[in-house]
Structures are given as structure tokens and as C-alpha cells.
Amino acid sequence: MKKLICCLAAVILLSGCTGVLERQQPVCTGTAMIGGQENTVQIYGVRKQNNQTQYRAGYPFNWNWMSANTFTSTTCK
């Protein structure tokens, strides 16, 4: 009985978070030199901060804001 209550509580808690992790579509792509190799990186956001363009880069940058200088080229406008 205790297991059933714990399972129900977990399902209720998880169902409350269903809209939080939405799948985002990339807005553009960039090329970055990683380990001496060119890699295509999907970019999910663009912002200007302190007169510097930054890109929210997916794998392998773990969706962190990276400086535009990190990329050799991008398709962002």
C-alpha cells in the first residue's frame, strides 16, 4: 500500500511539470572549432549584452550563452 501511495505521489508531482521542458526549435546554426575539428552547433537564441552578441548554443555547449567569437561562422541574422 505504501508503494502505491508513493507511486501516485510521484505521478502527480511529475504531471505538474509537464509544460516546463518544452522542445525548442533552433533559430540558426553555427560552426565552431572544437578539438581542432569543425562542428555544427544548433543555436537556440541570440542576444546582445554589453554591445556583444551572444548565442544560446546547444550540444556541446550545454545550452549556455556563448560569445559570437566562439563561432567561425553562423547562419544567424
Long-range contacts (C-beta under 8 A, 24 or more apart in sequence): 26-58, 27-76, 28-74, 28-75, 28-76, 28-77, 29-74, 29-75, 30-55, 30-57, 30-70, 30-71, 30-73, 30-74, 30-75, 30-76, 31-71, 31-72, 31-73, 31-74, 32-57, 32-61, 32-70, 32-71, 32-72, 33-72, 34-60, 38-72, 41-71, 43-74, 43-76, 46-76
